[in-house]
Amino acid sequence: MLLGLLSFGMLGILHKLADVKKGRPPAINALLAVSSLVMVFGFVLFGTVGGPVVPRVVALVAIPFGISASVAILAFQAGVKHGHIATSWLAINLSAGIPTVASILIYDEPVGTAKALALALIPVSMFLLWQDKKQQERRS
């Protein structure tokens, strides 16, 4: 889990580095998608006992969500050119609230005090980001 968290954090840093070095976002995105595909394919082939077993529904769900993630990464790469990485990365991480709310509504996931507080703070965070952006524009 820590390796996944570190990898996810490095993704944002590498996107900003690619932007500074004038990298091409579609090529970077393609490299990310292909490397992810190779790793998942390797896990499916060699990470299971008794050979690869992936239910058809998993593949059918993975494909559109993989495409959606690819589009989201391209949007992040386009947005990071116009703002600070901290703001862009925070906005992307706050978007995790959408599937969380969907999970609560669809699967009746229990909502404790901490989760309710975190979800309530998402709109506050977005408002503060918007205010910060307005102040930066006034200074420019």
C-alpha positions in Angstrom: 0.0 0.0 0.0 2.8 2.4 0.8 4.5 1.6 -2.5 1.2 2.4 -4.3 0.9 5.7 -2.4 4.5 6.6 -3.2 3.9 5.7 -6.9 0.8 7.8 -7.0 2.6 10.8 -5.5 5.5 10.5 -7.9 3.1 10.5 -10.8 2.2 14.1 -10.1 5.8 15.2 -9.7 6.8 13.4 -13.0 3.9 15.1 -14.8 5.1 18.5 -13.7 8.7 17.6 -14.6 7.6 16.5 -18.1 5.7 19.8 -18.5 8.8 21.8 -17.5 11.0 19.7 -19.9 8.4 20.2 -22.7 7.3 16.6 -22.8 4.3 15.6 -24.9 1.3 14.7 -22.7 -0.2 12.1 -25.0 3.1 10.2 -25.2 3.6 10.3 -21.4 0.0 9.2 -20.9 0.5 6.3 -23.4 3.7 5.2 -21.6 1.7 5.2 -18.3 -1.2 3.2 -19.7 1.1 0.7 -21.5 3.3 0.2 -18.4 0.2 -0.3 -16.2 -1.2 -2.8 -18.7 2.0 -4.8 -18.8 2.2 -4.9 -14.9 -1.5 -6.0 -14.6 -1.1 -8.5 -17.3 2.0 -9.9 -15.6 0.2 -10.1 -12.3 -2.7 -11.9 -13.9 -0.4 -14.4 -15.6 2.1 -15.0 -12.9 0.5 -13.8 -9.7 -2.3 -16.3 -9.4 -2.1 -19.9 -8.4 -3.4 -22.2 -11.1 -3.1 -19.8 -14.0 -4.9 -16.7 -15.0 -8.4 -16.3 -13.9 -10.1 -12.9 -14.6 -13.8 -12.8 -14.7 -15.2 -11.3 -17.9 -17.1 -8.6 -16.0 -13.8 -7.4 -14.6 -12.3 -6.8 -18.0 -15.5 -5.2 -19.2 -15.4 -2.8 -16.3 -11.7 -2.2 -16.5 -11.6 -1.0 -20.1 -14.0 2.0 -19.9 -12.5 3.0 -16.5 -9.0 2.8 -17.9 -10.0 5.0 -20.7 -11.6 7.4 -18.3 -8.5 7.5 -16.2 -6.4 8.2 -19.3 -8.6 11.2 -20.2 -8.4 12.4 -16.6 -4.6 12.3 -16.7 -4.5 14.2 -20.0 -6.8 16.8 -18.4 -4.4 17.0 -15.4 -1.5 17.4 -17.7 -3.2 20.2 -19.5 -4.2 21.9 -16.3 -0.9 21.7 -14.6 0.6 24.0 -17.3 -1.7 26.8 -16.1 -1.3 26.4 -12.3 0.6 25.1 -9.4 1.1 21.4 -9.0 -0.1 21.6 -5.4 -3.5 23.0 -6.5 -4.0 20.7 -9.4 -3.0 17.6 -7.4 -5.2 18.6 -4.5 -8.2 19.0 -6.8 -7.6 15.6 -8.3 -7.3 14.0 -4.9 -10.5 15.7 -3.7 -12.3 14.2 -6.6 -12.1 10.9 -4.8 -15.1 12.1 -2.9 -17.3 11.4 -5.9 -16.8 7.6 -5.9 -17.0 7.6 -2.1 -20.4 9.2 -2.2 -21.5 6.8 -4.9 -20.3 3.9 -2.8 -22.3 5.2 0.2 -25.4 5.6 -1.9 -25.1 2.4 -4.0 -23.7 -0.1 -1.5 -25.1 1.4 1.7 -21.5 1.8 3.1 -21.6 2.9 6.7 -20.6 6.5 7.3 -18.7 7.2 10.5 -18.0 10.6 12.0 -14.5 10.9 10.4 -15.8 10.0 6.9 -18.7 12.4 7.2 -16.4 15.2 8.3 -14.0 14.4 5.5 -16.8 14.5 2.9 -18.1 17.7 4.4 -14.7 19.4 4.1 -14.4 18.7 0.3 -16.6 21.6 -0.8 -14.9 23.8 1.7 -11.5 22.9 0.2 -12.7 23.5 -3.3 -14.1 26.9 -2.3 -10.7 27.8 -0.7 -8.9 26.7 -3.8 -11.2 28.9 -5.9 -10.6 31.8 -3.6 -6.8 31.3 -3.8 -7.0 31.2 -7.6 -8.9 34.4 -7.7 -6.3 36.1 -5.5 -3.5 34.8 -7.7 -5.2 36.3 -10.8 -5.6 39.7 -9.1 -1.9 39.8 -8.2 -1.0 39.0 -11.9 
